[in-house]
Each structure stands twice: as C-alpha cells, then as structure tokens.
Amino acid sequence: MENVRKRRGSDPHSTAGVCKENAPKKERRPFHFDLWLCLTLQNWVLDFGRPIAMIVLPLEWFPLNKPSVGDYFHMIYNVVAPFLLLKLMERAPRPVPHTAVHLCIITFVMGASIHLVGDSINHRLILSGYQLHLSVRENPIIKDLKPASLIDSFELLYFYDEHLGHLMWYIPFFIIVLIYFRACFSDSDHQEKMPLSGWLLLGPSSLYYWYLATEAQITGLFLLAFLAMFTEGSAAALEMAKFFTPAQISEFKECFALYDKKQKSKIESKDLITVMRCLGTSPTLGEIERHLQVHKIGKTGEVDFSTFLIMMHRQMQQEDPKNEILEAFRMTDKQKKGQIQAAELRAKLTTLGEKLTNKEVDDLFKEANIKSNGVINYEAFTQMVTLPPVDY
C-alpha cells in the first residue's frame, strides 16, 4: 500500500534528483564600499561640517549680499547627495520603481534648495539681531517693519525654511533609503557576513544619524522608515504562512535560490517549470503559461518568490490526488450512486495511467477490506488511499 502511495514521486527521470546539479552558479553580491564611503563623507563634510566651516570662516568675512562658505557647502551637498542616491539605486540588488525614485530625487533637490535659501537668509538675520527664541512677529528687528505685509513675507520665508524645506528634504530621502533596503532584502539562509569595510563605515554613519535624531530633525521619519522595513518583512512572512508550513517554505526557498542567478530573489520565467517540478509538482507547459498570464508576466520576464508561492499553491491544489481520483471516479459513475464494481476498479488500476500489478491491487483490496466481487464506495476508498503513509 505504501508503495502505491509513493509511486507518483518515484519517477527515476524526475528533475528533483538533479535539481541542485543542474542549477546555475550564483553571483556573490558585492558591498559597494565606494558609494557608502562617499555618502558617509558627504554627510560629515558637507552637512555636519557646514556649521564648523562657518565658525572657522565666519559670515562677517563675506559680503552679506553674497554667498558665504556655508552656502557653498550647502550647494555642493545639493548636487552630490542626489547623484550618490541615484548611483546607489542603480546598484540595488533587485529592480526598484524608477518613477518613485525619480520623483523622490526631484522633491529632495527642491526641498534642499528651499532650505538653502531660507537658512542663508536666516543666518544673516541672526547677524543683524534676530532672536531665534521669539516668533517672527515678536522679533524686535521685524515687528515694526512697514508695510506690515513685509512681516507676512518673513513668516512665509521661515515656513519654507523650517517646515516645507525640511519635509521636502528628509521625507524623500528616507523613502529612497527604504526603497533601496527593501530591494536588498534576502532570505535569512542566504545572507552573507558584512565585510570589514562595512563595519568600519557603520560607526561614523550611525553617529551621524544619531546626531540628526537628537536634534529632533528626523526622529519621527527614522522610526517610520524602520517600522516600514520591519512590516514589509512581516507582511511577506504572513503571506507565505497562509499557504504553507515553515518546512515547506524552507524547502521552496532552497530550490528557488538555486535558480536565482542574479540573486535578486527572482527566477526567470523559463526556469519556472523546472523549479516547480523539482518541488514535486507536474505542471504542463500550458499550465505554466496560465500561471504567468494570471500574474501578467511575459515569457522573458521574472518571477519573485511571493508570486512563486502563489503559483505553487494553485498548482498543488490542481494536482491534489484526492480530487483527481474522485473526479476520475465520477466521470465513470454515470448513475451517480457513488459506487463502483471491484472488478471494474481492478481493470482500471491495471490498465490505465501508472499501471499496478495484480499483486499490488490484491494488497490494496486487502488493506481496504474489499472483496474481489464486491461493490466499492469510491469516496471512502479515495479517502483511504490518499492518507499519508505512517511515519515510524
């Protein structure tokens, strides 16, 4: 009986046995030390170093109607930072939504430029006696300005600098960071150790963002970005757990990763049938085409792991042996009585599909307590033969 249940997976020509042997070799993901070093340097030199440069070369040394050293630092930052972010996106392990990235970069540049203008004027007002602890209308150098609409103009300037400029600068920045690291997510069993160069850059980078967070400039955004990356991983895990057990998911990941040639957590459409057959299913070319059409993936496209899980779930449902056997019985049960003659069943088992020997049929009937000239309730029979073998 156990041999009968296992027969479906005993094909000596199955791809499961040679899945790992035929799998392409994977490329190792590089750590982009050059980009991360440049990002760290521009954060410390152009952003953190800007007020230090203004102490060394104070504003009084420059004409008030001309840019100061701090303004030049800010201008260079506004050019270098978006360029480095774009280069970082180009090297993302997996494809990123380019439209979202470009909109974020444009907004980032606009916000940083607005802040540049507002911050430059703010420093000159402070030099002229502006008191930061007071509101615009309460400041001695502004409250008596005529006409009164000038005060409104200064309030608008501070709104652009302290609110709109910062929001348009920091929010797109963290969205870009979120998009990049989301594209870097990998399965836990395929993660690699961080290189020494990465650990060396982690210290100064962490210190820089800690400095920004303690200034209360990005605390909320930092927490939101962290939460978004955490929930992204949790949502993917919940989606997987909906269909399969952890052991199944682990097995699927292992085989899927063997054909993830570029380590982008995706496989090519042409490899889908091989991977699915490696995992014990038997999809036809037509079924593979339907899976791809449902998810609007072309024959030269790529399938990510979450989509692959959905395809596997549907394929396994289609290949459920219990439903297949019942459907075959119902097609021959013209009177819809739910029964079949033992002699007729023997004839089908020994002549159709994966043919059984008479001895195997005898063993099957004996275990099911079926007489050779009796009548069989095929639903109960199907329930019995599709039970998993006892694990001793």
C-alpha positions as CSV (number, residue, x, y, z in Angstrom):
1,M,0.0,0.0,0.0
2,E,2.8,2.4,0.9
3,N,4.5,1.6,-2.4
4,V,1.3,2.7,-4.2
5,R,1.1,6.0,-2.3
6,K,4.7,6.8,-3.1
7,R,4.6,5.7,-6.7
8,R,3.8,9.2,-8.0
9,G,7.1,10.6,-6.8
10,S,9.3,7.6,-7.7
11,D,9.9,8.5,-11.3
12,P,13.7,7.9,-11.9
13,H,13.7,10.6,-14.5
14,S,12.3,13.2,-12.2
15,T,14.2,16.5,-12.1
16,A,14.1,16.6,-8.3
17,G,17.2,14.3,-8.1
18,V,19.3,16.5,-10.4
19,C,17.9,19.9,-9.4
20,K,21.0,21.0,-7.5
21,E,23.4,19.5,-10.0
22,N,21.9,21.5,-12.9
23,A,21.3,24.7,-11.0
24,P,23.4,27.7,-12.3
25,K,26.0,29.1,-10.0
26,K,25.0,32.2,-8.1
27,E,26.9,35.5,-8.2
28,R,28.1,37.0,-4.9
29,R,26.6,40.3,-4.0
30,P,29.3,43.0,-3.8
31,F,29.4,45.6,-1.0
32,H,29.5,49.0,-2.7
33,F,32.2,50.4,-0.4
34,D,32.9,53.3,-2.8
35,L,29.4,54.7,-2.7
36,W,28.9,54.2,1.0
37,L,32.2,55.9,1.7
38,C,31.2,58.8,-0.4
39,L,27.8,59.1,1.3
40,T,29.5,59.0,4.7
41,L,32.0,61.6,3.7
42,Q,29.4,64.0,2.2
43,N,27.2,63.6,5.4
44,W,30.1,64.5,7.7
45,V,31.9,67.0,5.5
46,L,29.1,68.8,3.7
47,D,26.3,68.6,6.2
48,F,27.8,68.2,9.7
49,G,30.9,70.2,8.6
50,R,29.0,73.1,7.3
51,P,28.4,74.9,10.7
52,I,32.1,74.1,11.6
53,A,33.2,75.8,8.4
54,M,31.1,78.8,9.2
55,I,32.8,79.1,12.6
56,V,36.3,78.9,11.0
57,L,35.2,81.3,8.2
58,P,32.5,83.5,9.9
59,L,29.7,85.2,8.0
60,E,31.2,88.6,8.8
61,W,34.1,87.9,6.5
62,F,31.8,87.8,3.5
63,P,29.6,90.4,1.9
64,L,26.0,89.9,3.2
65,N,24.7,90.1,-0.4
66,K,27.0,87.2,-1.5
67,P,27.1,83.5,-0.6
68,S,29.2,82.5,2.4
69,V,31.3,79.4,2.9
70,G,28.3,77.7,4.5
71,D,26.2,78.4,1.4
72,Y,28.8,76.9,-0.9
73,F,28.9,73.7,1.3
74,H,25.1,73.5,1.0
75,M,25.2,74.0,-2.8
76,I,27.8,71.2,-3.2
77,Y,25.7,68.9,-0.9
78,N,22.6,69.6,-3.1
79,V,24.4,68.3,-6.1
80,V,26.4,65.5,-4.6
81,A,23.7,63.9,-2.4
82,P,21.1,63.2,-5.1
83,F,23.8,62.0,-7.5
84,L,25.1,59.4,-4.9
85,L,21.5,58.3,-4.2
86,L,20.9,57.7,-7.9
87,K,24.1,55.7,-8.3
88,L,23.1,53.7,-5.2
89,M,19.7,52.9,-6.8
90,E,21.5,51.8,-10.0
91,R,23.3,49.1,-7.9
92,A,20.3,47.9,-6.0
93,P,20.3,44.0,-5.9
94,R,16.7,44.0,-7.3
95,P,14.8,46.3,-9.6
96,V,13.4,49.4,-8.0
97,P,10.4,51.6,-9.0
98,H,12.2,54.2,-11.1
99,T,9.3,56.6,-11.3
100,A,9.0,56.8,-7.4
101,V,12.8,57.1,-7.2
102,H,13.0,60.0,-9.7
103,L,10.0,61.8,-8.0
104,C,11.8,61.5,-4.6
105,I,15.1,62.8,-6.0
106,I,13.3,65.8,-7.6
107,T,11.5,66.6,-4.4
108,F,14.7,66.1,-2.4
109,V,16.6,68.6,-4.5
110,M,13.7,71.1,-4.3
111,G,13.4,70.8,-0.5
112,A,17.2,71.1,0.0
113,S,17.3,74.1,-2.3
114,I,14.4,75.8,-0.4
115,H,16.2,75.1,2.8
116,L,19.5,76.6,1.3
117,V,17.8,79.9,0.6
118,G,15.9,80.1,3.9
119,D,18.9,79.0,6.0
120,S,21.2,81.5,4.2
121,I,18.8,84.4,4.9
122,N,18.2,83.2,8.5
123,H,22.0,83.4,9.3
124,R,22.1,87.0,8.0
125,L,19.1,88.0,10.1
126,I,20.7,86.4,13.2
127,L,23.8,88.5,12.5
128,S,21.5,91.6,12.4
129,G,19.9,90.9,15.8
130,Y,17.2,88.3,15.0
131,Q,16.3,86.3,18.2
132,L,15.6,82.6,17.5
133,H,13.6,82.0,20.7
134,L,11.0,84.6,19.6
135,S,8.4,84.3,16.8
136,V,8.8,86.3,13.6
137,R,6.2,88.9,14.7
138,E,7.7,89.3,18.2
139,N,11.3,89.9,17.0
140,P,12.5,93.5,17.6
141,I,14.1,93.9,14.2
142,I,10.9,92.7,12.3
143,K,7.8,93.7,14.4
144,D,7.9,97.4,13.4
145,L,8.6,96.8,9.6
146,K,6.4,98.9,7.3
147,P,4.4,98.0,5.3
148,A,3.1,95.2,7.6
149,S,3.0,92.8,4.6
150,L,6.8,92.5,4.9
151,I,6.2,90.7,8.2
152,D,4.0,88.2,6.3
153,S,6.8,87.7,3.8
154,F,9.3,86.9,6.6
155,E,6.8,84.5,8.1
156,L,6.5,82.7,4.8
157,L,10.2,82.6,4.5
158,Y,10.5,80.8,7.8
159,F,7.7,78.5,6.9
160,Y,9.6,77.5,3.8
161,D,12.8,77.0,5.7
162,E,11.7,75.3,9.0
163,H,8.8,73.3,7.7
164,L,8.3,72.9,4.0
165,G,12.0,72.8,3.1
166,H,12.8,70.2,5.8
167,L,9.9,68.0,4.9
168,M,10.6,68.0,1.2
169,W,14.3,67.3,2.0
170,Y,14.0,64.5,4.6
171,I,10.9,62.6,3.6
172,P,12.1,61.8,0.1
173,F,15.5,60.9,1.5
174,F,14.0,58.3,3.8
175,I,11.7,56.9,1.1
176,I,14.7,56.4,-1.2
177,V,16.6,54.6,1.7
178,L,13.5,52.5,2.3
179,I,13.2,51.6,-1.4
180,Y,16.9,50.7,-1.6
181,F,17.0,48.5,1.5
182,R,13.7,46.8,0.5
183,A,15.4,45.8,-2.7
184,C,18.3,44.4,-0.6
185,F,16.1,42.0,1.5
186,S,17.2,38.4,1.1
187,D,16.3,35.1,2.6
188,S,17.9,34.5,6.0
189,D,19.6,31.4,4.9
190,H,21.3,33.2,2.0
191,Q,22.6,36.2,3.9
192,E,26.3,36.9,3.9
193,K,28.5,38.4,6.6
194,M,29.1,42.1,6.4
195,P,32.6,42.8,5.2
196,L,35.1,44.6,7.4
197,S,34.8,47.8,5.3
198,G,31.0,47.8,6.1
199,W,31.6,47.6,9.8
200,L,34.2,50.4,9.6
201,L,31.6,52.7,7.9
202,L,28.8,51.7,10.3
203,G,30.2,53.6,13.2
204,P,30.5,57.1,11.6
205,S,27.2,56.7,9.8
206,S,25.3,55.6,12.9
207,L,26.9,58.5,14.8
208,Y,25.8,61.0,12.1
209,Y,22.2,59.8,12.1
210,W,22.1,59.8,15.9
211,Y,23.2,63.4,15.8
212,L,20.3,64.2,13.5
213,A,17.8,62.3,15.6
214,T,18.9,64.0,18.8
215,E,18.3,67.3,17.0
216,A,14.7,66.1,16.6
217,Q,15.0,66.7,12.8
218,I,14.4,63.2,11.7
219,T,13.4,61.2,14.7
220,G,9.8,60.6,13.5
221,L,10.9,59.8,10.0
222,F,13.7,57.5,11.2
223,L,11.2,55.5,13.3
224,L,8.7,55.3,10.4
225,A,11.3,54.1,7.9
226,F,12.4,51.4,10.4
227,L,8.8,50.4,11.0
228,A,8.1,50.3,7.3
229,M,11.0,47.9,6.6
230,F,10.0,45.7,9.6
231,T,6.4,45.4,8.5
232,E,7.5,44.7,4.9
233,G,9.3,41.6,6.1
234,S,6.4,40.7,8.4
235,A,3.8,41.0,5.7
236,A,5.8,38.8,3.4
237,A,6.2,36.2,6.1
238,L,2.4,36.2,6.8
239,E,1.7,35.8,3.1
240,M,3.9,32.7,3.0
241,A,2.5,31.2,6.1
242,K,-1.0,31.5,4.7
243,F,-0.4,28.7,2.2
244,F,2.4,26.5,3.5
245,T,4.2,25.2,6.6
246,P,7.6,26.6,7.6
247,A,9.2,23.4,6.5
248,Q,7.7,23.6,3.0
249,I,8.6,27.3,2.7
250,S,12.2,26.5,3.6
251,E,12.3,23.7,1.0
252,F,10.8,26.0,-1.6
253,K,13.4,28.8,-0.8
254,E,16.3,26.4,-1.1
255,C,15.3,25.2,-4.6
256,F,14.2,28.7,-5.7
257,A,17.5,30.2,-4.7
258,L,19.4,27.7,-6.8
259,Y,17.9,29.3,-9.9
260,D,18.1,32.9,-8.6
261,K,21.0,33.6,-11.0
262,K,21.4,37.3,-10.2
263,Q,20.5,36.9,-6.5
264,K,17.6,39.3,-7.0
265,S,15.1,37.0,-5.2
266,K,13.7,36.3,-8.7
267,I,13.9,33.5,-11.2
268,E,13.5,33.7,-15.0
269,S,10.1,32.6,-16.4
270,K,11.8,29.8,-18.5
271,D,13.1,28.2,-15.2
272,L,9.7,28.2,-13.6
273,I,8.7,24.8,-14.9
274,T,12.0,23.3,-13.7
275,V,11.7,24.7,-10.2
276,M,8.1,23.6,-9.8
277,R,8.9,20.1,-11.0
278,C,11.9,20.0,-8.7
279,L,9.5,20.5,-5.8
280,G,7.3,17.5,-6.7
281,T,4.6,19.1,-8.9
282,S,4.0,18.2,-12.5
283,P,2.9,21.3,-14.4
284,T,2.4,21.2,-18.1
285,L,3.7,24.0,-20.4
286,G,0.1,25.1,-20.8
287,E,-0.3,25.4,-17.0
288,I,2.9,27.3,-16.7
289,E,1.7,29.8,-19.4
290,R,-1.6,30.3,-17.5
291,H,0.3,30.9,-14.2
292,L,2.4,33.6,-16.0
293,Q,-0.7,35.1,-17.7
294,V,-2.6,35.4,-14.3
295,H,0.3,37.5,-12.9
296,K,0.9,39.4,-16.2
297,I,4.5,38.0,-16.5
298,G,6.0,37.6,-20.0
299,K,7.9,34.5,-21.2
300,T,11.1,36.6,-20.8
301,G,10.1,38.1,-17.5
302,E,11.0,37.2,-13.9
303,V,9.0,35.7,-11.0
304,D,9.6,36.8,-7.5
305,F,9.4,34.4,-4.5
306,S,6.0,35.6,-3.2
307,T,4.4,35.2,-6.7
308,F,6.1,31.8,-7.0
309,L,4.4,30.7,-3.7
310,I,1.0,31.6,-5.1
311,M,1.7,29.7,-8.2
312,M,2.9,26.7,-6.2
313,H,-0.3,26.8,-4.1
314,R,-2.5,26.9,-7.1
315,Q,-0.6,24.1,-8.8
316,M,-0.7,21.9,-5.8
317,Q,-4.4,22.5,-5.5
318,Q,-4.9,21.4,-9.1
319,E,-2.8,18.3,-8.5
320,D,-4.5,17.3,-5.3
321,P,-4.5,13.5,-5.7
322,K,-7.8,13.1,-3.8
323,N,-9.7,15.5,-6.1
324,E,-8.1,13.9,-9.2
325,I,-9.1,10.4,-8.2
326,L,-12.6,11.4,-7.2
327,E,-13.1,13.3,-10.5
328,A,-12.0,10.2,-12.4
329,F,-14.5,8.0,-10.5
330,R,-17.3,10.5,-11.0
331,M,-16.7,10.5,-14.8
332,T,-17.3,6.7,-14.9
333,D,-20.2,6.8,-12.4
334,K,-23.0,7.5,-14.9
335,Q,-25.8,6.7,-12.4
336,K,-24.2,9.0,-9.7
337,K,-24.5,6.3,-7.0
338,G,-21.1,6.9,-5.6
339,Q,-20.1,3.2,-6.1
340,I,-18.0,1.1,-8.5
341,Q,-17.7,-2.6,-9.0
342,A,-14.4,-4.1,-7.6
343,A,-13.8,-5.9,-10.9
344,E,-14.1,-2.6,-12.9
345,L,-11.8,-0.8,-10.5
346,R,-9.2,-3.6,-10.8
347,A,-9.4,-3.3,-14.6
348,K,-8.8,0.4,-14.5
349,L,-5.9,0.2,-12.0
350,T,-4.1,-2.5,-14.0
351,T,-4.6,-0.9,-17.5
352,L,-4.7,2.9,-17.1
353,G,-2.2,5.5,-16.1
354,E,0.6,4.3,-13.8
355,K,-0.4,0.6,-14.1
356,L,-0.4,-1.5,-11.0
357,T,0.3,-5.2,-10.9
358,N,-2.4,-7.7,-9.9
359,K,-0.4,-8.3,-6.7
360,E,-0.4,-4.6,-5.8
361,V,-4.2,-4.5,-6.5
362,D,-4.7,-7.5,-4.2
363,D,-2.7,-5.8,-1.4
364,L,-4.7,-2.7,-1.9
365,F,-8.1,-4.5,-1.7
366,K,-6.9,-6.5,1.3
367,E,-6.0,-3.4,3.3
368,A,-9.2,-1.7,2.3
369,N,-11.2,-4.9,3.1
370,I,-12.6,-5.1,-0.4
371,K,-13.9,-8.4,-1.8
372,S,-12.9,-9.2,-5.3
373,N,-16.6,-9.4,-6.4
374,G,-17.9,-6.6,-4.2
375,V,-19.0,-3.0,-4.6
376,I,-16.8,-0.1,-3.5
377,N,-17.9,3.3,-2.2
378,Y,-15.3,5.2,-4.1
379,E,-15.3,8.3,-1.8
380,A,-14.3,6.2,1.2
381,F,-11.8,4.3,-0.9
382,T,-10.3,7.5,-2.2
383,Q,-10.0,8.9,1.4
384,M,-8.1,5.7,2.5
385,V,-5.6,5.6,-0.4
386,T,-4.7,9.3,-0.2
387,L,-3.9,9.1,3.5
388,P,-0.2,9.8,4.1
389,P,1.9,6.8,5.0
390,V,2.6,6.1,8.7
391,D,5.9,7.6,9.8
392,Y,7.5,5.0,12.0
